[in-house]
Amino acid sequence: MIDKGFKGVWLIVKLNLLFVLFSLCGLVVFGVGPALQMMNDLFVESEFDYKEITFHKAWESFKGHFVRSNQLFWLYNGCLAILFYNLYLSVQLKGLLWLIIDFLLLTMSLLIFVSYQYVLVYESEYELPILQLIKLSCISVFLSFSSFLKLLIGIAIILGFSWGMKGLLLFATFALWTAWNNIATKHNREFVEKRLVGNES
């Protein structure tokens, strides 16, 4: 049991260090998107076996996803930037109408954020055109409100701990985030997989 725990910790540390390294390789701006996807690919393929996570596999994944992952990363973050900017402007105005607009903007931001988490996971599982991938991810967000909340709460807890212990950013935060994405979305992804298999048969 203890040995399994140490292996799990080392897997998280190893993944996170690779994420930081490859993010820097892409000068951060062009590195974070493909590095996130690389980390998710390795996590899915490893099945919690840290020995399956190698620099060579990480490099091949990063290189293979570089263009497409940047397109998806900046598409989603561009949408979030626009929504957050409008939210910033709207919270400065008073009145019931503006309060409703604040709520709608915040809700849309959370939906888009969660949709991107599904994009990362589905990109590792299926070979889909970008529009189909986005559509599938958006549908998945609405499949279960409990999964939606569970994903957000888990990420908030990880970020909360990281805020208090900055060293986690280097050694654990992003890998834990990736692991939690896969765990929290598992129920919805299994449902989607059954539907896809059913449609094919």
C-alpha positions as CSV (number, residue, x, y, z in Angstrom):
1,M,0.0,0.0,0.0
2,I,2.8,2.4,0.9
3,D,4.8,1.4,-2.1
4,K,1.7,2.1,-4.3
5,G,1.3,5.5,-2.7
6,F,4.9,6.5,-3.4
7,K,4.6,5.4,-7.0
8,G,1.5,7.5,-7.4
9,V,3.3,10.5,-5.9
10,W,6.3,10.0,-8.2
11,L,3.9,9.7,-11.2
12,I,2.4,13.1,-10.3
13,V,5.8,14.7,-9.8
14,K,7.1,13.3,-13.0
15,L,4.2,14.5,-15.1
16,N,4.2,17.9,-13.5
17,L,7.9,18.4,-14.2
18,L,7.5,17.4,-17.8
19,F,4.6,19.9,-18.1
20,V,6.8,22.7,-16.8
21,L,9.7,21.7,-19.0
22,F,7.6,21.5,-22.2
23,S,5.7,24.7,-21.4
24,L,9.0,26.5,-21.3
25,C,10.1,24.8,-24.5
26,G,7.1,26.5,-26.2
27,L,8.1,29.8,-24.5
28,V,5.0,29.4,-22.3
29,V,2.7,31.2,-24.7
30,F,2.9,28.4,-27.3
31,G,3.9,25.7,-24.8
32,V,1.1,25.4,-22.2
33,G,-1.6,24.1,-24.6
34,P,0.4,21.2,-26.1
35,A,2.0,20.5,-22.7
36,L,-1.4,20.1,-21.1
37,Q,-2.5,17.7,-23.8
38,M,0.8,15.8,-23.6
39,M,0.3,15.4,-19.8
40,N,-3.2,14.1,-20.4
41,D,-2.0,11.7,-23.0
42,L,0.7,10.3,-20.8
43,F,-1.7,10.0,-17.8
44,V,-4.3,8.0,-19.8
45,E,-1.6,5.8,-21.4
46,S,0.3,5.1,-18.2
47,E,-2.7,3.7,-16.2
48,F,-1.0,4.9,-13.0
49,D,2.4,3.2,-14.0
50,Y,5.1,5.9,-13.7
51,K,7.5,3.8,-15.7
52,E,5.3,4.3,-18.8
53,I,5.9,8.1,-18.6
54,T,9.1,8.8,-20.5
55,F,10.7,11.9,-22.0
56,H,10.5,10.3,-25.5
57,K,6.8,9.7,-25.2
58,A,6.3,13.2,-23.8
59,W,8.2,14.8,-26.7
60,E,6.3,12.8,-29.3
61,S,3.0,13.8,-27.8
62,F,4.0,17.5,-27.4
63,K,5.3,17.6,-31.0
64,G,2.2,15.8,-32.4
65,H,-0.3,18.1,-30.7
66,F,1.6,21.3,-31.0
67,V,-0.5,23.1,-33.7
68,R,-3.9,21.7,-32.9
69,S,-3.6,22.0,-29.1
70,N,-2.5,25.7,-29.5
71,Q,-5.6,26.3,-31.7
72,L,-7.9,24.8,-29.1
73,F,-6.1,26.4,-26.1
74,W,-6.2,29.9,-27.5
75,L,-9.7,29.5,-28.9
76,Y,-11.1,28.6,-25.4
77,N,-8.9,31.1,-23.6
78,G,-9.8,33.8,-26.1
79,C,-13.4,33.2,-25.3
80,L,-12.8,33.3,-21.6
81,A,-10.8,36.5,-21.9
82,I,-13.7,38.2,-23.7
83,L,-16.2,37.0,-21.1
84,F,-14.0,37.9,-18.1
85,Y,-13.4,41.4,-19.5
86,N,-17.1,41.9,-20.0
87,L,-17.7,40.6,-16.5
88,Y,-15.1,43.0,-15.1
89,L,-17.0,45.9,-16.8
90,S,-20.4,44.6,-15.8
91,V,-19.7,44.2,-12.1
92,Q,-18.9,47.9,-11.8
93,L,-22.5,48.8,-12.8
94,K,-25.4,48.6,-10.4
95,G,-29.0,47.3,-10.9
96,L,-30.9,44.1,-11.2
97,L,-30.3,43.8,-15.0
98,W,-26.6,44.1,-14.5
99,L,-26.7,41.5,-11.7
100,I,-28.4,39.1,-14.1
101,I,-25.8,39.8,-16.8
102,D,-23.0,39.2,-14.2
103,F,-24.5,35.8,-13.4
104,L,-24.9,34.9,-17.1
105,L,-21.3,35.9,-17.9
106,L,-20.0,33.9,-14.9
107,T,-22.0,30.9,-15.8
108,M,-20.9,31.0,-19.5
109,S,-17.3,31.3,-18.3
110,L,-17.6,28.2,-16.1
111,L,-19.3,26.2,-18.9
112,I,-16.5,27.1,-21.4
113,F,-13.8,26.3,-18.8
114,V,-15.3,22.9,-18.0
115,S,-15.8,22.2,-21.7
116,Y,-12.1,22.7,-22.3
117,Q,-11.3,20.1,-19.6
118,Y,-13.4,17.6,-21.6
119,V,-11.5,18.7,-24.8
120,L,-8.2,17.6,-23.2
121,V,-9.6,14.2,-22.2
122,Y,-11.4,13.5,-25.4
123,E,-8.4,14.5,-27.5
124,S,-6.5,11.7,-25.9
125,E,-9.3,9.1,-26.5
126,Y,-10.7,9.9,-30.0
127,E,-9.5,11.2,-33.3
128,L,-12.1,13.8,-34.1
129,P,-12.2,17.0,-36.2
130,I,-11.9,20.1,-34.1
131,L,-15.6,21.1,-34.5
132,Q,-16.8,17.6,-33.6
133,L,-14.5,17.6,-30.6
134,I,-15.8,20.9,-29.3
135,K,-19.4,19.8,-29.9
136,L,-18.9,16.5,-28.0
137,S,-17.2,18.4,-25.1
138,C,-20.0,21.0,-24.9
139,I,-22.6,18.2,-24.8
140,S,-20.7,16.4,-22.1
141,V,-20.8,19.5,-19.8
142,F,-24.6,19.3,-19.6
143,L,-24.9,15.5,-19.1
144,S,-24.5,15.7,-15.3
145,F,-24.7,18.7,-13.0
146,S,-23.1,16.7,-10.2
147,S,-20.1,15.9,-12.4
148,F,-19.9,19.6,-13.4
149,L,-19.8,20.7,-9.7
150,K,-17.4,17.9,-8.7
151,L,-14.9,18.9,-11.4
152,L,-15.0,22.6,-10.5
153,I,-14.8,22.0,-6.7
154,G,-11.9,19.6,-7.1
155,I,-10.0,22.1,-9.3
156,A,-10.7,24.9,-6.8
157,I,-9.3,22.8,-4.0
158,I,-6.2,22.0,-5.9
159,L,-5.7,25.7,-6.8
160,G,-6.4,26.6,-3.2
161,F,-3.7,24.3,-1.8
162,S,-1.3,25.6,-4.5
163,W,-2.0,29.2,-3.6
164,G,-0.9,28.4,0.0
165,M,2.1,26.2,-1.0
166,K,3.6,27.6,-4.2
167,G,6.1,24.7,-4.5
168,L,3.1,22.6,-5.7
169,L,3.1,24.6,-8.9
170,L,6.4,23.0,-9.9
171,F,5.9,19.5,-8.5
172,A,2.2,18.7,-8.5
173,T,-0.5,21.2,-9.3
174,F,-1.0,20.6,-13.0
175,A,-0.6,16.9,-12.9
176,L,-3.2,16.7,-10.0
177,W,-5.5,18.9,-12.2
178,T,-5.1,16.4,-15.1
179,A,-5.7,13.4,-12.8
180,W,-8.8,15.0,-11.4
181,N,-10.1,15.9,-14.9
182,N,-10.0,12.2,-15.8
183,I,-11.5,11.0,-12.5
184,A,-14.3,13.6,-12.3
185,T,-15.4,13.2,-15.9
186,K,-15.2,9.4,-16.0
187,H,-19.0,8.8,-15.5
188,N,-19.9,11.2,-18.4
189,R,-17.2,9.8,-20.7
190,E,-18.3,6.3,-20.1
191,F,-21.9,7.3,-21.0
192,V,-20.7,9.0,-24.2
193,E,-18.6,6.0,-25.1
194,K,-21.6,3.7,-24.8
195,R,-23.7,5.9,-27.0
196,L,-20.9,6.1,-29.6
197,V,-20.5,2.4,-29.6
198,G,-24.3,1.9,-29.8
199,N,-24.5,4.2,-32.8
200,E,-21.7,2.3,-34.6
201,S,-23.3,-1.1,-34.1
